[in-house]
Amino acid sequence: MKFTAKEIASFIGGEVVGNENAEVFTFAKIEEGVPGAISFLANPKYTEYIYTTKSSVVLVNRDFNPTAEVEATLIKVDNAYESLAKLMMMYEASKPRKQGISSLASIAESAKIGEGCYIAPFVVIGEGCEIGDNCMLHDGVSIGDGAKIGNDTLIYAHATIYHDCRIGNNCILHSGCVIGADGFGFAPTADGYNKIPQTGIVVIEDNVEVGANTCIDRATMGSTIIHSGVKLDNLVQIAHNDEIGSHTAMAAQVGVAGSTKIGNWCIFGGQAGISGHSTIGDRTTVGPQCGTIGSLKGGETVLGSPAIDAREYIRLSAYMRKLPALDKKIKELTKELEALKNK
């Protein structure tokens, strides 16, 4: 499917600079541009490529002014990155959509399947399940008894949703993710560990995306809750009875210990670790490999392990780089002092 620069500009509210009839049919990074591709320039580090790219069209911010000739047609927009995302969503929506239920799927008679769904071979849907309209369940997806899934939700191959869990509308669950496995609950005894039954569920609200091989554990009692708009990367661990606030984003390998409440619009860098039974306030940013101990009031940016204010961490890091020189100087001064004492 081809689009002209004029059509694209009309869709995203942009201004064409150059050939408005330039056609594109694919996307490419600006440094790897090819004829017929659309690219974007948002990070100044890549500005040099706009003068050499072979892409036919490039999205740029409105304040961009070239300092040399640009062969590509430019479309000026308020935010090039957001506009690209909008175009890519439009492109995905234009692709043909699979529908129908495979004869190789195993669906319990008591399950309810909505209209317009695609259910691939080897999908298993248990007793009493409810699948909303226009859902897509790819190969090998397993839906446990009593689970409910809202409308327009996409579940990729081999994802597993345990019994009685709830998934909202317009969610995306990637391959291998596990929703509703037992929380890590054990009572130590003289003979070992006794398992504590995990009787709760997982509730995932609307517009949530869960990355590949991410695990969200069911609650001991009640619910582990992922609120609307949350984005979880691959290999994230959410423990039992956690509550993740709306529009919070977590990069790969973040681990959240049990019974922790995280606020709205928080950001967690890769491999961050969050201690259990704590509260993280709204709009907190936790840096990569950061380890929090206890609660954070919100609106903070923290780094390090244990986590401290980011400015203090940067200041301490600067001192740490000076430690070898300081150590050398202290040893020299110690020798001089000993020499003076000996005199």
C-alpha positions as CSV (number, residue, x, y, z in Angstrom):
1,M,0.0,0.0,0.0
2,K,1.4,3.4,-1.1
3,F,0.9,6.8,0.4
4,T,2.0,10.2,-0.9
5,A,3.7,12.8,1.2
6,K,0.6,15.0,0.8
7,E,-1.7,12.2,2.1
8,I,0.6,11.5,5.1
9,A,0.8,15.2,6.0
10,S,-2.9,15.5,5.9
11,F,-3.3,12.6,8.2
12,I,-0.8,13.8,10.8
13,G,-1.3,17.6,10.4
14,G,2.1,18.2,8.9
15,E,3.6,20.7,6.4
16,V,5.2,19.3,3.2
17,V,8.5,20.8,2.2
18,G,9.5,19.4,-1.2
19,N,7.6,17.0,-3.6
20,E,4.1,16.4,-2.2
21,N,3.6,13.5,-4.6
22,A,6.6,11.5,-3.3
23,E,5.4,8.0,-2.6
24,V,6.3,5.7,0.3
25,F,5.4,2.1,1.1
26,T,7.7,1.2,4.0
27,F,9.5,2.5,7.0
28,A,13.3,2.8,7.5
29,K,15.7,4.3,10.0
30,I,17.1,7.5,8.6
31,E,20.7,6.1,8.4
32,E,19.4,3.0,6.4
33,G,16.9,4.8,4.2
34,V,15.9,3.4,0.8
35,P,13.8,4.9,-2.0
36,G,10.1,4.5,-1.1
37,A,10.7,4.6,2.6
38,I,9.6,7.1,5.2
39,S,12.0,7.9,8.1
40,F,12.1,10.4,10.9
41,L,14.5,12.8,12.6
42,A,13.9,13.5,16.3
43,N,17.3,13.0,17.9
44,P,19.9,15.7,17.0
45,K,22.6,13.0,17.0
46,Y,21.2,11.7,13.7
47,T,21.0,15.1,11.9
48,E,23.9,14.3,9.7
49,Y,22.0,11.5,8.0
50,I,19.2,13.7,6.7
51,Y,21.7,15.0,4.1
52,T,22.6,11.6,2.8
53,T,19.5,9.4,3.5
54,K,17.9,7.7,0.5
55,S,14.5,7.7,2.1
56,S,11.8,9.4,0.0
57,V,10.2,11.2,2.9
58,V,11.5,12.3,6.3
59,L,9.4,13.5,9.3
60,V,11.1,16.4,11.1
61,N,10.1,18.7,13.9
62,R,8.8,22.1,12.9
63,D,11.8,23.9,14.2
64,F,14.2,22.0,12.0
65,N,16.1,24.1,9.4
66,P,18.5,22.3,7.1
67,T,22.0,23.8,6.7
68,A,22.6,22.1,3.4
69,E,20.6,20.6,0.5
70,V,18.2,17.8,1.5
71,E,17.1,15.4,-1.3
72,A,14.2,13.8,0.6
73,T,10.8,15.4,0.9
74,L,10.3,16.7,4.4
75,I,7.1,16.8,6.5
76,K,7.3,19.2,9.4
77,V,5.2,18.2,12.4
78,D,5.0,19.2,16.1
79,N,6.7,16.0,17.2
80,A,8.3,13.7,14.7
81,Y,8.5,10.7,17.0
82,E,4.9,10.8,18.0
83,S,3.8,11.3,14.4
84,L,5.8,8.3,13.3
85,A,4.1,6.2,15.9
86,K,0.8,7.4,14.7
87,L,1.7,6.4,11.1
88,M,2.9,3.0,12.1
89,M,-0.3,2.3,14.0
90,M,-2.3,3.3,10.9
91,Y,-0.1,1.0,8.8
92,E,-0.6,-1.9,11.2
93,A,-4.4,-1.3,11.2
94,S,-4.5,-1.5,7.4
95,K,-3.0,-5.0,7.3
96,P,-5.4,-7.9,6.7
97,R,-6.7,-9.3,9.9
98,K,-7.1,-13.0,10.6
99,Q,-10.4,-14.4,11.7
100,G,-12.0,-17.7,12.4
101,I,-11.6,-20.5,14.9
102,S,-9.2,-23.4,14.1
103,S,-10.6,-26.9,14.2
104,L,-7.4,-27.8,16.1
105,A,-8.2,-25.5,19.0
106,S,-9.6,-27.0,22.2
107,I,-12.5,-24.9,23.5
108,A,-14.7,-26.0,26.4
109,E,-18.4,-26.1,25.7
110,S,-19.1,-23.7,28.5
111,A,-16.7,-21.0,27.2
112,K,-18.1,-18.0,25.5
113,I,-16.4,-16.6,22.4
114,G,-17.1,-13.1,21.1
115,E,-17.6,-12.1,17.5
116,G,-14.8,-11.6,15.0
117,C,-12.2,-13.5,17.0
118,Y,-9.2,-15.4,15.6
119,I,-8.3,-18.6,17.5
120,A,-5.3,-20.4,16.2
121,P,-4.4,-24.1,16.2
122,F,-3.6,-25.6,19.6
123,V,-5.2,-22.8,21.7
124,V,-6.8,-24.2,24.8
125,I,-9.7,-22.4,26.4
126,G,-11.0,-23.8,29.7
127,E,-14.4,-24.1,31.3
128,G,-16.4,-21.0,31.9
129,C,-14.0,-18.7,30.1
130,E,-15.2,-15.5,28.4
131,I,-13.4,-14.1,25.3
132,G,-14.5,-10.7,24.1
133,D,-15.1,-9.5,20.5
134,N,-12.3,-9.2,18.0
135,C,-9.7,-10.9,20.1
136,M,-6.7,-12.7,18.5
137,L,-5.3,-15.8,20.2
138,H,-2.2,-17.2,18.5
139,D,-0.8,-20.7,18.5
140,G,-0.6,-22.5,21.8
141,V,-2.2,-19.9,24.0
142,S,-3.6,-21.4,27.2
143,I,-6.6,-19.8,29.0
144,G,-7.4,-21.4,32.3
145,D,-10.9,-22.1,33.7
146,G,-13.0,-19.1,34.5
147,A,-10.7,-16.5,33.0
148,K,-12.2,-13.5,31.2
149,I,-10.7,-11.4,28.4
150,G,-12.1,-8.1,27.1
151,N,-12.6,-6.9,23.5
152,D,-9.8,-6.3,20.9
153,T,-7.1,-8.0,23.0
154,L,-4.1,-9.6,21.2
155,I,-2.4,-12.6,22.8
156,Y,0.7,-14.0,21.1
157,A,1.9,-17.6,20.9
158,H,2.3,-19.7,24.0
159,A,1.2,-17.0,26.5
160,T,-0.5,-18.5,29.5
161,I,-3.4,-17.1,31.5
162,Y,-4.2,-19.0,34.7
163,H,-7.7,-19.7,36.0
164,D,-10.0,-16.9,37.0
165,C,-7.7,-14.0,35.9
166,R,-9.1,-10.9,34.2
167,I,-7.7,-9.2,31.1
168,G,-9.2,-5.9,29.9
169,N,-9.9,-4.4,26.5
170,N,-7.3,-3.6,23.9
171,C,-4.4,-5.4,25.7
172,I,-1.3,-7.0,24.1
173,L,0.2,-10.0,25.8
174,H,3.4,-11.2,24.1
175,S,4.8,-14.8,23.7
176,G,5.6,-16.7,26.8
177,C,4.2,-14.3,29.4
178,V,2.5,-15.9,32.3
179,I,-0.4,-14.3,34.0
180,G,-1.6,-15.7,37.4
181,A,1.1,-18.2,38.4
182,D,1.3,-18.7,42.2
183,G,2.9,-16.0,44.2
184,F,6.1,-16.9,46.1
185,G,4.4,-17.7,49.4
186,F,5.9,-20.2,51.8
187,A,5.9,-20.6,55.6
188,P,9.2,-21.7,57.1
189,T,9.1,-24.6,59.5
190,A,11.6,-26.8,61.2
191,D,11.2,-29.3,58.4
192,G,11.3,-26.9,55.4
193,Y,8.8,-24.6,53.8
194,N,5.1,-25.1,53.7
195,K,3.4,-23.7,50.7
196,I,0.8,-21.0,51.3
197,P,-2.2,-21.4,48.9
198,Q,-2.4,-18.5,46.5
199,T,-6.2,-18.0,46.3
200,G,-6.4,-14.6,44.6
201,I,-6.2,-13.6,41.0
202,V,-4.6,-11.1,38.6
203,V,-6.6,-8.2,37.2
204,I,-5.2,-6.4,34.1
205,E,-7.1,-3.3,33.1
206,D,-7.5,-1.8,29.6
207,N,-4.7,-0.8,27.2
208,V,-1.9,-2.8,29.0
209,E,1.0,-4.3,27.1
210,V,2.9,-7.2,28.7
211,G,6.3,-8.2,27.2
212,A,7.6,-11.7,26.3
213,N,8.4,-14.0,29.3
214,T,7.1,-11.5,31.8
215,C,5.4,-13.0,34.9
216,I,2.6,-11.5,36.9
217,D,1.8,-13.6,40.0
218,R,-1.7,-14.1,41.4
219,A,-2.4,-12.7,44.8
220,T,-2.3,-14.7,48.0
221,M,-5.8,-13.2,48.7
222,G,-7.6,-10.6,46.6
223,S,-5.9,-9.4,43.4
224,T,-2.6,-8.4,41.9
225,I,-3.7,-5.3,39.9
226,I,-2.2,-3.8,36.7
227,H,-4.0,-0.6,36.1
228,S,-4.9,0.9,32.6
229,G,-2.1,1.9,30.2
230,V,0.7,0.1,32.0
231,K,3.6,-1.0,29.7
232,L,5.8,-3.9,30.8
233,D,8.9,-4.9,28.9
234,N,10.2,-8.4,28.5
235,L,11.3,-10.5,31.5
236,V,9.6,-8.3,34.1
237,Q,8.5,-9.9,37.4
238,I,5.5,-8.6,39.3
239,A,4.9,-10.4,42.6
240,H,1.8,-11.3,44.4
241,N,-0.6,-8.6,45.7
242,D,1.3,-5.8,43.8
243,E,-0.6,-2.9,42.4
244,I,0.9,-1.0,39.5
245,G,-0.6,2.4,38.8
246,S,-1.9,3.6,35.4
247,H,0.6,4.5,32.7
248,T,3.6,3.2,34.6
249,A,6.4,1.8,32.4
250,M,9.0,-0.8,33.3
251,A,12.0,-1.8,31.2
252,A,13.4,-5.3,30.9
253,Q,14.2,-7.4,34.0
254,V,12.6,-5.1,36.6
255,G,11.5,-7.0,39.6
256,V,8.9,-5.9,42.1
257,A,8.6,-7.8,45.3
258,G,5.2,-8.6,46.9
259,S,2.6,-6.4,48.4
260,T,4.0,-3.2,46.8
261,K,1.9,-0.4,45.6
262,I,3.3,1.7,42.7
263,G,1.7,5.0,41.6
264,N,0.7,6.4,38.3
265,W,3.1,7.5,35.5
266,C,6.2,6.0,37.1
267,I,9.2,4.9,35.1
268,F,11.6,2.1,36.0
269,G,14.9,1.5,34.2
270,G,16.1,-2.0,33.3
271,Q,17.0,-4.4,36.2
272,A,15.6,-2.1,38.8
273,G,14.6,-3.9,42.0
274,I,11.7,-2.8,44.2
275,S,11.5,-4.0,47.8
276,G,8.3,-5.6,49.1
277,H,5.6,-4.0,51.3
278,S,6.5,-0.5,50.1
279,T,4.7,2.4,48.3
280,I,6.1,4.3,45.4
281,G,4.4,7.6,44.8
282,D,3.2,9.0,41.4
283,R,5.7,10.1,38.8
284,T,8.7,8.5,40.4
285,T,11.6,7.6,38.1
286,V,13.8,4.7,39.3
287,G,17.0,4.4,37.3
288,P,18.5,1.2,35.8
289,Q,19.9,-1.4,38.2
290,C,18.6,0.7,41.1
291,G,17.5,-1.0,44.3
292,T,14.8,0.7,46.4
293,I,14.6,-0.1,50.1
294,G,11.3,1.2,51.6
295,S,8.9,3.7,50.2
296,L,9.3,6.8,47.9
297,K,7.0,9.8,48.3
298,G,6.6,10.4,44.5
299,G,8.0,12.9,42.0
300,E,11.5,11.7,42.7
301,T,14.3,10.5,40.5
302,V,16.5,7.9,42.3
303,L,19.7,6.0,41.3
304,G,22.0,3.5,42.9
305,S,21.5,0.6,45.3
306,P,20.3,1.4,47.9
307,A,18.5,4.1,46.0
308,I,19.2,7.7,46.7
309,D,18.4,11.0,45.1
310,A,19.8,11.1,41.6
311,R,21.7,14.4,42.2
312,E,23.3,13.0,45.3
313,Y,24.2,9.8,43.5
314,I,25.9,11.7,40.7
315,R,27.8,13.8,43.3
316,L,29.0,10.7,45.1
317,S,30.0,9.1,41.8
318,A,32.2,12.1,41.1
319,Y,33.9,11.7,44.5
320,M,34.4,7.9,43.9
321,R,36.3,8.6,40.7
322,K,38.7,10.7,42.8
323,L,39.2,8.1,45.5
324,P,42.4,6.5,44.0
325,A,44.1,9.9,43.8
326,L,42.9,10.8,47.3
327,D,44.2,7.5,48.6
328,K,47.6,8.1,47.1
329,K,47.7,11.6,48.5
330,I,46.8,10.4,52.0
331,K,49.5,7.7,51.9
332,E,52.1,10.4,50.9
333,L,50.9,12.7,53.7
334,T,51.0,9.9,56.2
335,K,54.6,9.1,55.3
336,E,55.6,12.8,55.6
337,L,53.9,13.0,59.0
338,E,55.7,9.9,60.3
339,A,59.0,11.4,59.1
340,L,58.3,14.6,61.0
341,K,57.4,12.6,64.1
342,N,60.7,10.7,63.9
343,K,62.6,13.9,63.8
